[in-house]
Amino acid sequence: MSFPITVAIDFGTTFSGFGFSLHSDFKNDPLKICTPSVWNAGNLLSLKTPTCVLLQPDKTFSHFGYEAEDKYKELAEQKKHKDWYYFRRFKMILHNTQGLRRETIIEDEFGKPLQAKEVFAHGIRYLKNHALDLMNLQGKHMDESEISWVLTVPAIWSDGAKQFMREAAQSCGIENHQLSIALEPEAAALYCKYLPMDKLTGSDDSGLSVFSEGTKYMIIDLGGGTADITVHEVESKTAVRELHKPSGGAWGGVKVDEAFLGLLKDLAGENVVRQFTEECTEDFLDLFREFEFVKRQIKLDMTDKPKVRVKIPVSFYDIFKNQRNKSLKESLAQTGQYAGKIECLADKLIIDAEVMKSLFKKNIDNIVEHIQDVLGELPVRGTKILFLVGGFSESLIVQESIRRRFSNMKVIVPFDAGLAVLKGAVIYGHKPLSIASRMCRLTYGIAVSKLFQAGQPEEKKYTDSQGRVLVKDVFHKYVEMDTPVKVGDFQTSVALSASKDQGVGRIRVYSSNKKSPNFVTDKGCTLLGEILIELEEEDEGGRYDVKMAFGGTEIIVEATEQTTKKTQRATFDFLID
């Protein structure tokens, strides 16, 4: 179904944004995409706004983004902030939480609990309404039923995390049939495909071959929270196939912020930093706005600027002096780990460039090592092009480190690398990247009973009503990890017996990080979720053929009643208790 306009929401770990374009504009110029020209944060101008949600003490919405930060600072200055709910950088809970559920709880900066879905919904609703307001301001008055919405998610996320985001968006009034989920590296690849060669930094005259048939390329999406890596091979002018399942880790830009906070703890001690963060919240926010600006300037070769200046709030120095009975300047002048490398000058820390570069080292090492591992996989060999996208990829030291390590490869950083995912998601809403096949991330199957064989676990042995000796919990495999699955193809068919008085038919589906698990209780096996089939009143009940397709950005399920041949789109619930 074609919609007159597409709106994409890029809900990031550190920064979020939105963009949109008319379908008529897309046909003439796919890159004619409207985004907020700039989000203003004092001396820092940003193409996105921080992923921060501020709620009033009664849990109703107050502000999002820079406005949330500024309001929270104002409240902190008046010592009124502790009753409010302030959430920042909370997206990673969906990546880190095992057994994610609809009722999963998240804690704000002071440990006050709230349902995570409610917090995510507040953020998505703000971005949705902001997009609608900007569209109206530009004279693009649209009924919401005419809008195609696209929500970006990391490719390495679980199926449950994707469903969580979909349901959070639905709670904001976005209809299910109008919402698409775009995988962030694929959206970025789509953006790069439409960019002219002069907008691909690192390309050359031979750049026209970047998307030619047979070319293998790696998309390295470096965001605030994760490094998300995917490898494609161009099959034709219109289609690519995935060569390696999405992979990566929690190696985004926030790790550098954490390393800087660790440096402050080394310099001043845990107690000083704790008191500073708890009692001087407004200064803490100012410090990390300052650091966000500073860290973008760090590069491998700093011979022209061997020292880096970071403005530190006066309150930090005061707390140190009150706790230690001496100034931080005096402390740094004495022997210690950073003697001669860090000093105080007025309200600034003067930090040796090598110390600042060390804050990036562990993160960059993890990224580089993982890229090496993926490039060493047999299907991926021959890849010569690396695309760096995402906000963290705009870091000079990240770009230079990857270029130096992979000097035999073409490392391309697209224009507006920090907006590549967002703008690619808008394009995706009009014309999705044609993925011919994807690599299966996990092994999928269901629990069945089979005839018992010697050597199988005795505790799983039982006798059925017909006198057969069976073993339960056998993992019946349908799709194996690291195998290609065609997009749109239904790879499996499961028989389900149900009667209409049940109301809902259920099939439990399991996943495993092993290729051939024996039982659904084996190590590495997880209850993925349930297939839910709504049984309608007119159905007599009976047997259903339930098919699953694993090649898309989300698992698709269809159920066909064997007698009537009536087919319905079933629901896959990944968030069951």
LOLO-199728 format. One line per field, with one value per residue (C-alpha): residue number from 0; residue in one letter; x, y, z. Coordinates in Angstrom, 1 decimal, always signed. Layout:
n: NUM;...
res: A;...
u: X;...
v: Y;...
w: Z;...
END
This chain:
n: 0;1;2;3;4;5;6;7;8;9;10;11;12;13;14;15;16;17;18;19;20;21;22;23;24;25;26;27;28;29;30;31;32;33;34;35;36;37;38;39;40;41;42;43;44;45;46;47;48;49;50;51;52;53;54;55;56;57;58;59;60;61;62;63;64;65;66;67;68;69;70;71;72;73;74;75;76;77;78;79;80;81;82;83;84;85;86;87;88;89;90;91;92;93;94;95;96;97;98;99;100;101;102;103;104;105;106;107;108;109;110;111;112;113;114;115;116;117;118;119;120;121;122;123;124;125;126;127;128;129;130;131;132;133;134;135;136;137;138;139;140;141;142;143;144;145;146;147;148;149;150;151;152;153;154;155;156;157;158;159;160;161;162;163;164;165;166;167;168;169;170;171;172;173;174;175;176;177;178;179;180;181;182;183;184;185;186;187;188;189;190;191;192;193;194;195;196;197;198;199;200;201;202;203;204;205;206;207;208;209;210;211;212;213;214;215;216;217;218;219;220;221;222;223;224;225;226;227;228;229;230;231;232;233;234;235;236;237;238;239;240;241;242;243;244;245;246;247;248;249;250;251;252;253;254;255;256;257;258;259;260;261;262;263;264;265;266;267;268;269;270;271;272;273;274;275;276;277;278;279;280;281;282;283;284;285;286;287;288;289;290;291;292;293;294;295;296;297;298;299;300;301;302;303;304;305;306;307;308;309;310;311;312;313;314;315;316;317;318;319;320;321;322;323;324;325;326;327;328;329;330;331;332;333;334;335;336;337;338;339;340;341;342;343;344;345;346;347;348;349;350;351;352;353;354;355;356;357;358;359;360;361;362;363;364;365;366;367;368;369;370;371;372;373;374;375;376;377;378;379;380;381;382;383;384;385;386;387;388;389;390;391;392;393;394;395;396;397;398;399;400;401;402;403;404;405;406;407;408;409;410;411;412;413;414;415;416;417;418;419;420;421;422;423;424;425;426;427;428;429;430;431;432;433;434;435;436;437;438;439;440;441;442;443;444;445;446;447;448;449;450;451;452;453;454;455;456;457;458;459;460;461;462;463;464;465;466;467;468;469;470;471;472;473;474;475;476;477;478;479;480;481;482;483;484;485;486;487;488;489;490;491;492;493;494;495;496;497;498;499;500;501;502;503;504;505;506;507;508;509;510;511;512;513;514;515;516;517;518;519;520;521;522;523;524;525;526;527;528;529;530;531;532;533;534;535;536;537;538;539;540;541;542;543;544;545;546;547;548;549;550;551;552;553;554;555;556;557;558;559;560;561;562;563;564;565;566;567;568;569;570;571;572;573;574;575;576
res: M;S;F;P;I;T;V;A;I;D;F;G;T;T;F;S;G;F;G;F;S;L;H;S;D;F;K;N;D;P;L;K;I;C;T;P;S;V;W;N;A;G;N;L;L;S;L;K;T;P;T;C;V;L;L;Q;P;D;K;T;F;S;H;F;G;Y;E;A;E;D;K;Y;K;E;L;A;E;Q;K;K;H;K;D;W;Y;Y;F;R;R;F;K;M;I;L;H;N;T;Q;G;L;R;R;E;T;I;I;E;D;E;F;G;K;P;L;Q;A;K;E;V;F;A;H;G;I;R;Y;L;K;N;H;A;L;D;L;M;N;L;Q;G;K;H;M;D;E;S;E;I;S;W;V;L;T;V;P;A;I;W;S;D;G;A;K;Q;F;M;R;E;A;A;Q;S;C;G;I;E;N;H;Q;L;S;I;A;L;E;P;E;A;A;A;L;Y;C;K;Y;L;P;M;D;K;L;T;G;S;D;D;S;G;L;S;V;F;S;E;G;T;K;Y;M;I;I;D;L;G;G;G;T;A;D;I;T;V;H;E;V;E;S;K;T;A;V;R;E;L;H;K;P;S;G;G;A;W;G;G;V;K;V;D;E;A;F;L;G;L;L;K;D;L;A;G;E;N;V;V;R;Q;F;T;E;E;C;T;E;D;F;L;D;L;F;R;E;F;E;F;V;K;R;Q;I;K;L;D;M;T;D;K;P;K;V;R;V;K;I;P;V;S;F;Y;D;I;F;K;N;Q;R;N;K;S;L;K;E;S;L;A;Q;T;G;Q;Y;A;G;K;I;E;C;L;A;D;K;L;I;I;D;A;E;V;M;K;S;L;F;K;K;N;I;D;N;I;V;E;H;I;Q;D;V;L;G;E;L;P;V;R;G;T;K;I;L;F;L;V;G;G;F;S;E;S;L;I;V;Q;E;S;I;R;R;R;F;S;N;M;K;V;I;V;P;F;D;A;G;L;A;V;L;K;G;A;V;I;Y;G;H;K;P;L;S;I;A;S;R;M;C;R;L;T;Y;G;I;A;V;S;K;L;F;Q;A;G;Q;P;E;E;K;K;Y;T;D;S;Q;G;R;V;L;V;K;D;V;F;H;K;Y;V;E;M;D;T;P;V;K;V;G;D;F;Q;T;S;V;A;L;S;A;S;K;D;Q;G;V;G;R;I;R;V;Y;S;S;N;K;K;S;P;N;F;V;T;D;K;G;C;T;L;L;G;E;I;L;I;E;L;E;E;E;D;E;G;G;R;Y;D;V;K;M;A;F;G;G;T;E;I;I;V;E;A;T;E;Q;T;T;K;K;T;Q;R;A;T;F;D;F;L;I;D
u: +0.0;+1.4;+1.0;+1.3;+4.0;+6.5;+7.7;+10.7;+11.6;+15.1;+15.0;+18.6;+20.5;+22.0;+20.2;+16.9;+15.3;+12.8;+12.5;+9.8;+9.2;+6.2;+6.0;+5.7;+9.0;+10.6;+9.9;+11.7;+14.5;+14.8;+17.1;+14.6;+14.0;+12.9;+14.5;+14.6;+17.3;+19.0;+18.3;+19.7;+21.5;+23.3;+26.9;+26.2;+24.1;+22.9;+21.2;+19.4;+18.1;+19.1;+17.0;+15.8;+12.3;+11.2;+7.9;+6.2;+5.8;+2.4;+4.1;+2.6;+4.7;+6.7;+9.6;+11.8;+15.4;+17.3;+14.1;+14.0;+17.6;+17.1;+14.0;+15.6;+18.6;+16.2;+14.5;+17.9;+19.0;+15.9;+16.4;+13.0;+14.1;+14.1;+10.3;+10.3;+11.1;+14.1;+15.2;+18.2;+20.1;+17.6;+17.3;+19.9;+17.6;+16.0;+19.4;+20.6;+17.5;+17.1;+13.5;+12.1;+8.4;+5.7;+5.9;+9.7;+10.6;+13.1;+14.5;+15.1;+18.2;+17.3;+16.1;+12.4;+10.7;+8.3;+7.2;+9.7;+7.1;+5.5;+8.8;+9.5;+6.0;+6.4;+9.6;+8.0;+4.8;+6.9;+8.8;+5.6;+3.8;+6.8;+6.9;+3.2;+3.7;+6.6;+4.6;+1.7;+4.0;+5.3;+1.7;+1.8;-1.5;-2.1;-4.6;-2.8;-4.3;-2.3;+1.1;+3.5;+5.6;+9.0;+10.7;+14.4;+15.9;+19.4;+19.8;+21.3;+18.2;+16.1;+12.7;+11.2;+12.9;+11.5;+8.0;+8.4;+9.2;+6.3;+3.8;+5.2;+4.6;+1.1;+0.3;+1.0;-1.8;+0.3;-1.8;-0.1;-0.6;+0.9;+4.1;+7.3;+10.4;+13.6;+17.0;+19.4;+22.4;+20.1;+18.5;+22.0;+22.9;+19.9;+20.9;+24.4;+23.0;+21.1;+23.9;+26.0;+29.7;+30.9;+28.9;+30.7;+33.9;+36.6;+35.2;+37.1;+36.6;+35.9;+33.1;+30.6;+31.3;+30.3;+26.9;+27.7;+26.7;+28.9;+30.2;+30.5;+30.2;+30.1;+27.8;+29.3;+26.6;+28.2;+25.5;+25.4;+24.7;+25.8;+28.0;+25.8;+27.5;+25.9;+27.5;+25.7;+26.5;+24.9;+22.9;+21.4;+20.5;+17.5;+18.5;+21.2;+21.6;+22.9;+26.2;+26.6;+24.0;+23.8;+26.4;+28.1;+28.0;+27.5;+30.5;+28.7;+29.7;+28.4;+31.3;+33.6;+31.4;+31.7;+35.4;+35.6;+33.5;+35.9;+38.8;+37.1;+36.7;+40.4;+41.3;+38.8;+37.5;+34.2;+32.7;+33.4;+31.9;+28.9;+28.2;+28.7;+26.2;+23.6;+23.8;+24.9;+22.7;+22.6;+26.4;+26.7;+24.5;+26.6;+29.8;+28.7;+27.3;+30.8;+32.4;+30.2;+31.7;+35.2;+35.3;+34.3;+37.7;+39.9;+41.9;+44.8;+47.4;+47.3;+50.8;+49.3;+47.2;+48.9;+46.6;+42.9;+40.9;+37.7;+35.7;+34.8;+32.1;+33.3;+31.0;+33.2;+36.3;+34.4;+33.2;+36.7;+38.2;+35.5;+36.1;+39.9;+40.9;+43.0;+42.4;+42.2;+45.1;+47.3;+46.3;+47.2;+50.5;+51.6;+52.8;+50.2;+48.9;+48.3;+51.1;+52.4;+49.5;+46.6;+46.6;+44.1;+44.1;+41.3;+38.1;+39.6;+41.3;+44.2;+44.5;+47.3;+46.0;+47.3;+45.1;+42.1;+42.7;+43.0;+39.3;+38.4;+40.9;+38.9;+35.8;+37.7;+39.7;+36.5;+35.0;+38.2;+38.6;+35.0;+35.3;+38.4;+36.5;+33.6;+35.8;+37.5;+34.3;+34.3;+31.2;+32.4;+35.9;+36.4;+34.7;+36.6;+34.2;+33.4;+30.6;+30.9;+27.5;+25.9;+26.7;+29.8;+31.2;+31.6;+34.3;+37.6;+39.6;+37.2;+37.4;+41.2;+41.6;+39.5;+41.2;+44.6;+43.8;+42.0;+44.3;+43.8;+40.0;+37.9;+36.5;+33.5;+31.9;+28.7;+27.7;+25.7;+26.8;+24.9;+21.7;+22.3;+20.0;+17.3;+17.3;+17.6;+14.6;+12.5;+13.6;+12.8;+9.2;+8.9;+11.0;+12.5;+15.9;+15.3;+16.9;+16.8;+17.8;+19.0;+21.2;+19.2;+20.4;+19.3;+18.0;+14.2;+11.9;+9.2;+9.0;+7.6;+7.5;+9.2;+9.7;+12.1;+15.6;+18.2;+20.5;+17.9;+17.1;+15.0;+13.3;+11.8;+10.5;+6.7;+4.0;+1.1;-2.5;-1.7;+1.0;+3.9;+7.1;+8.0;+10.4;+9.2;+10.8;+12.6;+13.7;+12.1;+14.2;+12.7;+15.3;+19.0;+21.2;+23.7;+21.7;+20.2;+16.4;+14.6;+12.6;+8.9;+9.2;+7.5;+10.0;+8.0;+4.6;+3.4;+0.2;-2.0;-5.1;-7.6;-11.3;-13.4;-14.2;-10.4;-10.7;-7.0;-4.7;-1.1;+2.2;+5.3;+8.4;+12.0;+15.3;+18.9;+22.3;+23.4;+22.8;+21.4;+20.0;+18.5;+16.0;+14.4;+15.8;+19.4;+21.9;+21.5;+17.8;+15.3;+11.5;+11.2;+7.5;+4.1;+2.2;-1.4;-4.2;-7.6;-10.3;-13.4;-17.0;-17.9;-14.9;-15.7;-12.3;-9.9;-6.5;-4.5;-1.4;+0.7;+3.5;+6.4;+8.7;+12.0;+13.6;+12.0;+12.8;+10.2;+9.0;+5.7;+3.1;+0.1;-2.5;-4.7;-7.7;-7.4;-11.1;-12.2;-8.8;-9.3;-6.0;-5.3;-2.2;-1.4;+0.4;+3.8;+4.1;+7.7;+6.9;+5.0;+5.6
v: +0.0;+3.4;+6.4;+10.1;+10.8;+8.8;+9.8;+8.0;+8.1;+7.3;+6.6;+6.4;+5.7;+9.1;+11.2;+10.9;+12.6;+12.4;+13.0;+12.9;+13.3;+13.3;+10.3;+12.8;+14.4;+11.0;+10.0;+13.2;+13.4;+10.5;+12.7;+15.5;+14.7;+17.2;+17.0;+19.7;+22.1;+22.1;+21.4;+24.2;+23.5;+26.7;+26.5;+23.1;+22.8;+19.3;+17.5;+15.4;+15.9;+13.9;+10.9;+12.3;+12.1;+14.3;+13.5;+15.4;+14.0;+12.6;+10.7;+12.9;+14.1;+17.3;+17.6;+15.6;+16.2;+19.4;+20.9;+18.0;+18.6;+22.4;+22.0;+19.4;+21.7;+24.5;+22.2;+21.0;+24.6;+25.1;+21.7;+20.5;+17.8;+14.7;+14.2;+14.4;+11.4;+12.0;+9.2;+9.4;+7.0;+4.2;+2.5;+0.0;-1.7;-3.4;-4.8;-5.8;-7.2;-11.0;-12.1;-8.7;-8.3;-5.7;-5.0;-4.5;-1.8;+1.0;+3.3;+7.0;+8.9;+8.6;+5.0;+5.7;+2.8;+3.1;+0.7;+0.9;+0.9;+4.0;+5.8;+4.8;+5.7;+9.3;+9.7;+8.3;+10.4;+13.5;+12.9;+11.9;+15.1;+17.2;+15.7;+16.4;+20.0;+20.6;+19.1;+21.4;+24.4;+23.6;+23.3;+19.5;+19.0;+15.2;+13.0;+10.5;+7.7;+9.0;+8.6;+5.7;+5.5;+3.9;+3.1;+2.2;-0.5;-2.1;-5.2;-7.1;-6.6;-9.5;-10.2;-9.3;-5.9;-5.1;-6.1;-3.9;-0.9;-1.7;-1.9;+1.3;+3.1;+1.6;+3.0;+6.5;+6.1;+4.7;+2.0;-1.4;-1.6;+1.9;+1.0;-0.6;-1.6;-0.8;-2.3;+0.5;-0.7;-1.6;+1.9;+3.4;+1.3;+2.5;+6.1;+5.5;+3.8;+7.0;+9.4;+10.9;+9.8;+13.2;+12.8;+9.6;+10.6;+8.0;+7.1;+7.9;+7.8;+4.1;+4.8;+4.1;+0.4;+0.6;-0.9;-2.9;-6.5;-8.9;-6.1;-7.0;-4.3;-4.0;-1.5;-0.5;+1.4;+3.1;+4.7;+5.9;+2.5;-0.2;-1.1;-2.9;-4.6;-6.2;-7.5;-7.5;-8.7;-6.9;-9.4;-7.1;-3.4;-3.9;-6.5;-7.5;-10.5;-10.7;-12.6;-12.5;-12.3;-8.9;-8.8;-6.3;-5.3;-2.5;-0.4;+2.9;+6.4;+6.2;+4.0;+7.0;+9.0;+6.2;+6.2;+9.9;+9.5;+6.8;+9.2;+11.7;+9.0;+8.2;+11.9;+12.8;+9.5;+7.7;+9.8;+13.1;+12.1;+10.5;+13.7;+15.8;+13.8;+13.6;+17.2;+19.2;+17.7;+20.8;+21.0;+17.3;+17.9;+20.9;+18.9;+16.2;+18.7;+20.2;+16.8;+15.9;+18.9;+18.1;+14.4;+15.2;+17.0;+14.1;+12.5;+10.1;+12.7;+15.4;+16.8;+20.2;+20.1;+18.0;+19.2;+19.2;+21.6;+20.5;+23.0;+21.5;+23.1;+25.0;+22.8;+19.8;+21.5;+22.7;+19.2;+17.8;+20.5;+20.0;+16.2;+16.2;+19.4;+20.4;+21.5;+19.3;+21.3;+20.5;+16.8;+16.6;+18.3;+15.5;+12.1;+9.8;+8.0;+11.3;+13.4;+15.6;+14.5;+16.4;+19.7;+22.4;+25.9;+28.1;+26.2;+23.8;+20.5;+20.5;+16.9;+15.3;+14.3;+10.7;+10.4;+11.6;+9.2;+6.4;+6.9;+5.7;+2.8;-0.1;+0.7;+1.1;-2.1;-4.0;-2.6;-3.3;-6.8;-7.6;-6.3;-8.4;-11.5;-10.9;-10.3;-13.6;-15.6;-17.5;-16.0;-12.5;-12.8;-10.5;-7.6;-4.4;-1.6;-0.5;+2.1;+4.0;+5.4;+6.6;+9.4;+7.8;+7.2;+11.0;+10.8;+11.6;+9.1;+6.3;+7.0;+7.3;+4.1;+2.1;+3.5;+2.8;-0.8;-1.6;+0.4;-2.1;-1.4;+1.5;+3.1;+5.4;+7.9;+9.3;+12.9;+13.4;+10.0;+10.8;+11.1;+8.2;+5.8;+8.4;+9.5;+5.9;+5.0;+7.7;+6.2;+2.7;+3.9;+4.7;+1.9;-0.6;-2.0;-5.2;-7.9;-11.1;-13.2;-12.8;-15.0;-16.7;-15.3;-18.3;-21.8;-21.9;-24.8;-26.1;-28.7;-32.1;-35.7;-38.6;-42.3;-42.8;-44.0;-45.5;-42.9;-40.1;-38.4;-40.6;-37.6;-36.7;-40.3;-41.0;-43.3;-41.9;-43.0;-45.5;-47.1;-45.6;-44.8;-41.2;-38.5;-34.9;-31.5;-32.6;-29.6;-30.0;-27.7;-25.7;-23.1;-23.4;-20.4;-19.1;-20.3;-18.0;-17.6;-15.9;-12.8;-13.4;-17.2;-19.3;-21.8;-23.8;-25.4;-26.4;-28.4;-27.1;-28.8;-26.4;-26.1;-23.0;-23.0;-22.4;-18.9;-18.7;-21.4;-21.4;-22.8;-22.2;-21.5;-21.8;-20.5;-21.7;-20.3;-23.8;-25.3;-28.6;-28.6;-31.9;-30.6;-27.2;-27.3;-27.5;-24.8;-22.0;-22.7;-20.0;-19.8;-17.2;-16.7;-17.9;-18.0;-16.8;-17.7;-16.1;-18.7;-17.1;-17.9;-19.5;-21.8;-25.3;-25.8;-28.5;-28.4;-25.4;-25.2;-22.5;-21.1;-18.9;-16.6;-15.7;-13.6;-10.2;-7.6;-9.2;-12.8;-13.2;-15.9;-17.1;-19.8;-21.6;-23.7;-27.0;-27.5;-24.0;-23.0;-19.7;-17.9;-15.2;-13.4;-14.8;-13.0;-13.9;-12.8;-12.5;-10.7;-13.5;-14.1
w: +0.0;-1.0;+1.3;+0.3;+2.9;+4.9;+8.4;+10.0;+13.7;+14.7;+18.4;+19.5;+22.7;+23.0;+20.3;+18.5;+15.5;+12.7;+9.0;+6.3;+2.6;+0.2;-2.1;-5.1;-4.0;-3.6;-7.2;-8.4;-5.8;-3.2;-1.1;-0.7;+3.0;+5.6;+9.1;+11.8;+10.5;+13.9;+17.6;+19.7;+22.9;+23.8;+22.3;+20.8;+17.6;+16.9;+14.0;+16.6;+20.2;+23.3;+24.1;+27.4;+28.9;+31.7;+33.5;+36.2;+39.7;+38.8;+35.9;+33.1;+30.3;+30.6;+28.1;+25.7;+24.4;+25.0;+26.5;+29.0;+29.9;+30.3;+32.4;+34.6;+35.1;+36.2;+38.6;+40.0;+40.5;+42.7;+44.4;+43.1;+40.7;+42.9;+42.7;+38.9;+36.7;+34.5;+32.0;+29.8;+27.5;+28.4;+25.0;+25.8;+28.3;+25.3;+24.3;+27.7;+29.4;+29.2;+29.1;+28.1;+28.9;+28.4;+32.1;+32.2;+34.6;+34.1;+36.8;+36.4;+37.4;+41.1;+41.0;+40.7;+38.8;+35.9;+33.1;+30.3;+27.6;+29.1;+28.9;+25.3;+24.3;+25.7;+23.6;+20.4;+20.9;+21.2;+18.0;+16.2;+17.3;+16.5;+13.0;+12.5;+13.7;+11.3;+8.4;+9.1;+9.4;+5.9;+4.6;+4.3;+6.0;+6.2;+7.9;+10.1;+8.0;+5.0;+6.7;+6.5;+9.7;+9.9;+13.2;+13.2;+15.4;+15.6;+13.5;+16.4;+18.5;+19.6;+18.1;+21.5;+21.5;+18.0;+19.1;+22.2;+20.0;+17.7;+20.6;+22.2;+18.8;+18.6;+22.0;+20.6;+18.0;+15.1;+13.5;+13.0;+9.3;+8.8;+10.7;+9.3;+11.2;+9.5;+10.5;+11.1;+9.0;+6.1;+6.2;+6.1;+3.2;+1.3;+2.0;+0.7;-2.4;-3.4;-2.5;-5.4;-5.3;-4.2;-1.0;-0.1;+1.7;+0.9;-2.5;-5.7;-9.5;-9.2;-6.7;-9.4;-8.8;-5.1;-5.8;-8.9;-9.2;-7.2;-4.9;-1.2;+1.3;+5.1;+6.9;+10.3;+12.1;+15.2;+17.3;+20.9;+22.4;+19.9;+17.0;+14.5;+11.6;+8.5;+5.3;+1.9;-1.6;-4.6;-6.6;-9.1;-9.6;-7.4;-4.9;-2.3;-0.1;+3.4;+3.7;+7.5;+10.2;+12.0;+14.8;+17.0;+20.6;+23.1;+21.8;+21.0;+21.9;+25.5;+26.4;+25.8;+28.2;+30.7;+30.3;+30.9;+34.1;+35.1;+34.6;+36.9;+39.5;+39.2;+39.7;+42.4;+43.9;+43.9;+46.7;+45.1;+41.8;+43.5;+45.5;+42.4;+40.3;+43.0;+44.4;+41.4;+38.6;+36.5;+36.5;+35.7;+32.6;+31.6;+31.9;+29.5;+27.0;+27.1;+26.8;+23.8;+22.0;+23.1;+22.2;+18.5;+18.2;+19.2;+16.4;+16.1;+15.2;+17.9;+17.5;+16.6;+19.8;+22.4;+25.2;+25.4;+27.6;+29.3;+31.3;+34.8;+36.9;+40.0;+42.2;+41.3;+42.6;+45.7;+46.6;+46.2;+48.5;+51.1;+51.1;+50.8;+52.6;+49.6;+46.1;+43.0;+41.6;+44.5;+44.3;+40.6;+41.2;+43.5;+42.3;+40.9;+37.8;+35.9;+37.3;+34.5;+32.2;+33.7;+35.4;+36.5;+35.0;+36.4;+35.7;+33.1;+33.2;+30.8;+29.7;+27.7;+24.3;+24.8;+27.9;+26.0;+23.2;+25.7;+26.6;+23.1;+22.9;+24.4;+22.4;+19.1;+19.8;+20.3;+17.1;+15.0;+16.4;+15.6;+12.1;+11.6;+12.8;+10.5;+7.5;+8.2;+7.7;+4.5;+2.9;+3.7;+2.2;-0.7;+0.9;+0.0;+1.0;+4.6;+5.1;+8.4;+9.5;+12.7;+15.1;+16.7;+13.2;+12.9;+15.5;+13.7;+15.9;+15.0;+11.3;+11.4;+13.5;+11.1;+8.0;+9.4;+10.4;+7.1;+4.8;+2.0;+1.9;+0.8;+4.0;+3.1;+5.4;+3.8;+4.0;+7.2;+8.5;+11.8;+9.8;+7.4;+9.3;+9.7;+6.1;+4.9;+6.9;+5.1;+1.8;+3.1;+3.7;+0.0;-1.4;+1.0;+0.2;-1.7;+0.4;-1.5;+1.5;+5.1;+7.3;+10.0;+13.4;+15.5;+15.1;+15.5;+16.4;+18.6;+21.4;+20.3;+21.7;+19.9;+20.5;+23.4;+22.6;+24.8;+26.2;+26.3;+29.6;+31.8;+33.4;+30.0;+29.4;+29.7;+28.3;+26.4;+26.2;+23.4;+25.4;+23.4;+25.4;+24.4;+25.2;+25.6;+25.0;+21.8;+19.8;+16.4;+14.1;+11.3;+10.5;+11.3;+12.3;+9.8;+6.8;+4.2;+4.2;+1.4;+2.3;+1.9;+1.8;+4.4;+5.5;+8.0;+8.5;+11.9;+12.5;+15.3;+16.7;+18.3;+19.1;+18.9;+22.6;+23.2;+21.8;+21.0;+19.6;+20.8;+19.7;+21.7;+19.6;+20.9;+19.7;+20.2;+19.5;+18.6;+15.1;+16.2;+19.8;+21.1;+23.6;+24.2;+27.7;+26.4;+27.3;+24.8;+24.1;+25.0;+24.8;+22.1;+22.3;+21.3;+18.1;+18.8;+16.4;+17.0;+16.5;+15.1;+16.0;+12.7;+12.7;+13.6;+15.0;+13.9;+12.4;+11.2;+9.1;+10.6;+8.5;+9.6;+7.5;+9.1;+6.3;+7.0;+9.6;+11.7;+11.8;+9.9;+10.8;+8.8;+9.8;+7.4;+8.6;+6.8;+6.1;+5.1;+3.7;+5.3;+6.0;+8.6;+9.7;+13.1;+15.9;+17.2;+20.9;+22.0;+25.3;+27.1;+30.8
END
